[in-house]
Amino acid sequence: MKCPVCNHEFREGSHYCPSCGAIVKPYSGIETKELVCQSCGANMEIDYENHILICPYCGAREVFVEDSRTLGKNDQKEENHSPGKGKKKRSGLKVFGIFAAAAAVIILAICIIGGVANHVETHVEYDWPQSGLAAMLPQPSSEYGKIHSDYNDVFSMDVYGYKPDGFRAYVSDCKERGFTVDEILEGNSFEAYNEDGYHLEVYLYSYDDDLSIRLEAPVIMTTINWADIAAFSVLPAPKSDQGYIEWEDSDSARVRVGNTTKAEFHEYVQACKSAGFNRDLSSYDDYFYADHKDSNQHLTVSFDGFNIMTVSLSEYD
């Protein structure tokens, strides 16, 4: 059996959800009222004397009419209002209130624990590396963060407690370090290369004030023979024979091609269209993807900056 309010599963025959306290199986002949706050969604408390529902969280109030539909009474009030029966009716709502209160306490505890965990996470200090790729970057002003990767080919981390002004200041410091080649600055996102081909990406997650930093070393290009890449037999060869094969198998491959200008990228896209990749296509200034008109092959071509083009081919079901 599944609760219609919180989707918690429990055994058949229960009248109340053991997770959130909602009434899921009313007694025969009784129509229940959903005791949920219309403002914040929390479980309401019942004030029997004033016939109102009160939300313990946001303070919202709602009139609660005790009639034959909500509490199981009927027109013969005196007959059904014996102490025994009245006590039984009210005890059912009391049980509901106990479950609702317990559920509220559990939810509040989870929120508190989650908030404490997040608070601890964002107040952990990091040690800024004095060597490696990080030495090419300015050290962030915040002392709190987490380093994810610190290798010869990639450095990445999250820095906590950054605002838009701090993001712009950090980007300015990165530019002073030489990251100005093919730079793109849009809103809270910045990426650029330096003259040696190191690629930097900086992004501000404004919803939680996290600054993401990622620096990648340039790939080593070698001479490649396009005809040796089996999956690329359906593709035209680019002008440049300098590249780096990221991966390949019999029907898919991904290759980064060097020494390719933006104009040559557009020329290559046109050649791919002529080769049959013109179905369900989308073409932008630095990105192209399409399916082959006669097969289940999917092609993406992107201009990454620093005269590098990435060609990726795969098959789909």
C-alpha positions as CSV (number, residue, x, y, z in Angstrom):
1,M,0.0,0.0,0.0
2,K,1.4,3.5,-0.9
3,C,0.6,6.8,0.8
4,P,-1.0,9.3,-1.6
5,V,0.8,12.1,0.2
6,C,4.4,11.1,0.7
7,N,4.5,7.8,-1.5
8,H,5.7,5.8,1.5
9,E,4.9,2.1,1.2
10,F,3.5,0.1,4.1
11,R,1.2,-2.9,4.9
12,E,-2.4,-3.1,3.8
13,G,-5.1,-2.3,6.4
14,S,-3.4,0.8,8.0
15,H,-5.5,3.9,8.5
16,Y,-2.6,6.2,8.9
17,C,0.7,6.6,7.0
18,P,3.5,5.7,9.5
19,S,5.8,8.1,7.7
20,C,3.8,11.4,7.4
21,G,0.7,10.6,9.5
22,A,-1.8,11.2,6.6
23,I,-5.1,9.4,6.8
24,V,-5.0,6.9,3.9
25,K,-7.9,4.6,4.7
26,P,-10.9,6.4,6.3
27,Y,-13.3,4.4,8.5
28,S,-16.4,3.2,6.7
29,G,-19.0,6.0,6.4
30,I,-16.5,8.7,7.2
31,E,-15.2,11.3,4.7
32,T,-11.9,12.8,6.0
33,K,-10.5,16.3,5.5
34,E,-6.9,16.6,4.3
35,L,-5.2,18.5,7.2
36,V,-2.4,20.1,5.1
37,C,-1.5,23.7,5.1
38,Q,-2.4,25.4,1.8
39,S,0.5,27.9,2.2
40,C,3.5,25.7,3.1
41,G,2.3,22.1,2.8
42,A,2.9,21.2,6.5
43,N,0.5,19.2,8.6
44,M,-2.1,21.4,10.3
45,E,-3.0,21.2,14.0
46,I,-6.7,21.1,15.2
47,D,-8.1,23.6,17.6
48,Y,-11.3,21.8,18.6
49,E,-12.7,24.6,20.8
50,N,-12.5,27.3,18.1
51,H,-13.1,24.9,15.2
52,I,-10.0,25.9,13.2
53,L,-6.9,24.4,11.8
54,I,-3.5,26.0,12.7
55,C,-0.2,25.5,10.8
56,P,2.6,25.2,13.4
57,Y,5.1,26.4,10.9
58,C,3.8,29.4,9.0
59,G,0.8,30.3,11.2
60,A,-1.9,29.9,8.5
61,R,-5.4,29.3,9.8
62,E,-8.4,27.5,8.3
63,V,-12.0,27.0,9.5
64,F,-12.6,23.4,10.4
65,V,-16.3,22.4,10.2
66,E,-17.1,19.3,12.3
67,D,-20.1,17.8,10.4
68,S,-21.2,14.3,9.3
69,R,-18.6,14.2,6.6
70,T,-15.5,15.3,8.5
71,L,-15.9,13.6,11.8
72,G,-18.4,10.8,11.1
73,K,-21.3,12.5,12.9
74,N,-24.9,12.3,11.6
75,D,-28.2,14.1,12.1
76,Q,-28.9,12.1,15.3
77,K,-26.3,14.0,17.3
78,E,-27.7,13.2,20.8
79,E,-27.8,9.5,20.0
80,N,-24.2,9.3,18.7
81,H,-22.7,11.8,21.2
82,S,-22.4,9.3,24.0
83,P,-19.1,9.6,25.9
84,G,-17.9,6.3,24.6
85,K,-18.5,7.1,20.9
86,G,-17.3,10.7,21.2
87,K,-14.1,9.6,22.8
88,K,-13.5,7.0,20.1
89,K,-14.0,9.6,17.3
90,R,-11.6,12.1,18.9
91,S,-9.0,9.4,19.7
92,G,-8.7,8.7,16.0
93,L,-7.8,12.4,15.3
94,K,-5.5,12.3,18.3
95,V,-3.6,9.4,16.8
96,F,-3.4,11.4,13.6
97,G,-2.0,14.4,15.5
98,I,0.6,12.2,17.1
99,F,1.8,10.8,13.8
100,A,1.7,14.3,12.2
101,A,3.8,15.7,15.1
102,A,6.3,12.8,14.9
103,A,6.6,13.3,11.1
104,A,7.1,17.0,11.6
105,V,9.9,16.4,14.1
106,I,11.6,13.9,11.8
107,I,11.4,16.3,8.9
108,L,12.8,19.1,11.0
109,A,15.6,16.9,12.2
110,I,16.6,16.0,8.7
111,C,16.6,19.6,7.6
112,I,18.7,20.6,10.6
113,I,21.2,17.7,10.0
114,G,21.4,18.6,6.3
115,G,21.9,22.2,7.1
116,V,24.7,21.4,9.6
117,A,26.4,19.1,7.1
118,N,26.3,21.7,4.4
119,H,27.6,24.3,6.8
120,V,30.5,22.0,7.8
121,E,31.2,21.3,4.1
122,T,31.4,24.9,3.1
123,H,33.7,25.7,6.1
124,V,36.5,23.3,5.3
125,E,39.8,24.9,4.6
126,Y,42.0,23.7,1.7
127,D,45.7,23.8,1.1
128,W,46.6,25.7,-2.1
129,P,49.2,23.7,-4.0
130,Q,52.5,25.5,-4.5
131,S,53.4,23.5,-7.6
132,G,51.8,21.8,-10.6
133,L,49.0,23.4,-12.6
134,A,47.6,25.3,-9.7
135,A,50.8,27.4,-9.6
136,M,49.8,28.9,-12.9
137,L,46.6,30.3,-11.3
138,P,45.9,33.1,-8.8
139,Q,45.0,31.7,-5.4
140,P,41.2,32.3,-4.7
141,S,40.5,34.8,-1.9
142,S,38.3,32.4,0.0
143,E,40.1,30.0,2.3
144,Y,37.3,27.4,2.1
145,G,36.9,24.9,-0.6
146,K,37.6,21.4,-1.9
147,I,40.3,20.3,-4.4
148,H,39.0,17.5,-6.7
149,S,41.9,16.9,-9.1
150,D,45.5,17.9,-8.9
151,Y,47.4,16.0,-11.6
152,N,49.9,16.8,-14.4
153,D,47.1,17.2,-17.0
154,V,44.2,18.6,-14.9
155,F,43.5,20.7,-11.8
156,S,40.0,21.3,-10.6
157,M,38.4,22.5,-7.4
158,D,35.3,24.2,-5.8
159,V,35.8,27.4,-3.8
160,Y,33.1,28.2,-1.3
161,G,31.7,31.7,-0.4
162,Y,32.1,33.5,-3.7
163,K,29.8,36.3,-4.9
164,P,29.5,37.8,-8.5
165,D,32.0,40.6,-7.5
166,G,34.5,38.0,-6.3
167,F,34.0,36.0,-9.6
168,R,34.8,39.0,-11.7
169,A,37.8,39.9,-9.6
170,Y,39.1,36.3,-9.9
171,V,38.6,36.4,-13.7
172,S,40.5,39.6,-13.9
173,D,43.4,38.0,-11.9
174,C,43.4,35.1,-14.3
175,K,43.7,37.4,-17.3
176,E,46.7,39.1,-15.7
177,R,48.2,35.6,-15.6
178,G,47.9,35.3,-19.4
179,F,44.6,33.6,-19.9
180,T,43.4,35.8,-22.6
181,V,43.5,33.7,-25.8
182,D,40.1,33.0,-27.3
183,E,38.4,34.1,-24.1
184,I,34.7,33.9,-23.6
185,L,33.0,35.7,-20.8
186,E,29.2,35.2,-20.5
187,G,27.4,36.0,-17.3
188,N,28.9,33.7,-14.6
189,S,31.1,31.7,-17.0
190,F,34.6,32.3,-18.2
191,E,37.0,30.3,-20.3
192,A,40.2,31.0,-22.1
193,Y,43.6,29.7,-23.1
194,N,47.1,31.0,-22.5
195,E,49.7,31.2,-25.1
196,D,51.0,27.7,-24.3
197,G,47.5,26.1,-24.8
198,Y,46.5,25.6,-21.2
199,H,42.7,25.8,-21.1
200,L,41.0,27.4,-18.1
201,E,37.3,27.3,-17.2
202,V,35.8,29.3,-14.3
203,Y,32.1,29.2,-13.3
204,L,30.1,30.7,-10.5
205,Y,27.2,28.7,-9.2
206,S,25.3,31.7,-7.8
207,Y,22.6,29.7,-6.0
208,D,25.1,28.4,-3.5
209,D,28.1,30.8,-4.0
210,D,30.4,28.1,-5.3
211,L,33.2,29.0,-7.6
212,S,34.3,26.1,-9.9
213,I,37.8,26.2,-11.4
214,R,39.2,23.8,-13.9
215,L,42.6,24.0,-15.7
216,E,43.6,21.5,-18.4
217,A,47.1,21.0,-19.9
218,P,47.3,21.0,-23.7
219,V,47.1,17.7,-25.4
220,I,50.1,16.5,-27.4
221,M,49.3,16.5,-31.1
222,T,50.9,14.0,-33.5
223,T,50.5,13.2,-37.2
224,I,47.5,11.0,-37.7
225,N,46.2,9.2,-40.8
226,W,42.5,9.8,-41.2
227,A,42.1,6.7,-43.3
228,D,43.4,4.6,-40.4
229,I,40.4,5.5,-38.2
230,A,37.8,2.9,-39.3
231,A,34.8,4.7,-37.9
232,F,35.7,7.9,-39.9
233,S,35.6,6.2,-43.3
234,V,32.3,8.0,-43.9
235,L,33.8,11.4,-43.0
236,P,35.8,13.8,-45.1
237,A,39.4,14.3,-43.9
238,P,40.2,17.7,-42.5
239,K,43.0,19.9,-43.9
240,S,45.2,19.4,-40.9
241,D,46.8,16.0,-40.1
242,Q,47.8,17.0,-36.6
243,G,45.6,15.6,-34.0
244,Y,45.0,13.5,-30.9
245,I,42.8,10.4,-30.8
246,E,40.9,10.4,-27.5
247,W,39.2,7.0,-28.2
248,E,38.1,4.8,-31.1
249,D,36.5,1.5,-31.9
250,S,34.9,-0.1,-35.0
251,D,31.9,2.2,-35.2
252,S,32.7,5.3,-33.1
253,A,35.6,7.6,-32.4
254,R,36.6,11.0,-31.0
255,V,39.5,13.0,-32.3
256,R,40.9,16.4,-31.5
257,V,42.3,18.1,-34.6
258,G,44.9,20.8,-34.3
259,N,46.0,23.7,-36.6
260,T,42.4,24.4,-37.6
261,T,41.1,27.9,-37.8
262,K,37.5,28.9,-37.3
263,A,37.1,29.4,-41.1
264,E,38.4,25.9,-41.7
265,F,36.0,24.5,-39.1
266,H,33.1,26.0,-41.0
267,E,34.5,24.5,-44.3
268,Y,34.7,21.1,-42.7
269,V,31.1,21.3,-41.4
270,Q,30.0,22.0,-45.0
271,A,32.0,19.0,-46.3
272,C,30.3,16.8,-43.6
273,K,26.9,18.0,-44.8
274,S,27.8,17.1,-48.3
275,A,28.8,13.6,-47.1
276,G,25.3,13.0,-45.9
277,F,25.2,14.4,-42.4
278,N,22.3,16.6,-43.0
279,R,19.4,15.0,-41.1
280,D,18.1,16.6,-37.9
281,L,21.0,18.9,-37.9
282,S,21.8,22.0,-35.8
283,S,24.6,24.4,-36.7
284,Y,26.1,27.2,-34.7
285,D,29.1,29.4,-35.0
286,D,31.3,26.9,-33.0
287,Y,29.2,23.7,-32.9
288,F,27.5,21.3,-35.3
289,Y,25.7,18.1,-34.9
290,A,23.6,16.0,-37.2
291,D,22.5,12.4,-38.1
292,H,23.4,10.7,-41.4
293,K,20.6,10.7,-43.9
294,D,20.9,7.0,-44.6
295,S,22.2,5.4,-41.4
296,N,22.1,5.6,-37.6
297,Q,25.3,7.5,-37.3
298,H,25.5,10.7,-35.3
299,L,28.2,13.4,-35.8
300,T,29.3,16.3,-33.6
301,V,31.9,18.8,-34.6
302,S,33.0,21.6,-32.3
303,F,35.5,24.5,-32.5
304,D,37.1,24.5,-29.1
305,G,39.4,27.5,-29.5
306,F,43.2,27.7,-29.8
307,N,42.8,26.4,-33.4
308,I,41.5,23.0,-32.1
309,M,38.5,21.2,-33.6
310,T,36.9,18.1,-32.0
311,V,35.2,15.5,-34.3
312,S,33.1,12.8,-32.6
313,L,31.1,10.0,-34.4
314,S,28.9,7.4,-32.8
315,E,26.0,5.1,-33.6
316,Y,22.6,5.2,-31.9
317,D,19.8,2.7,-31.5
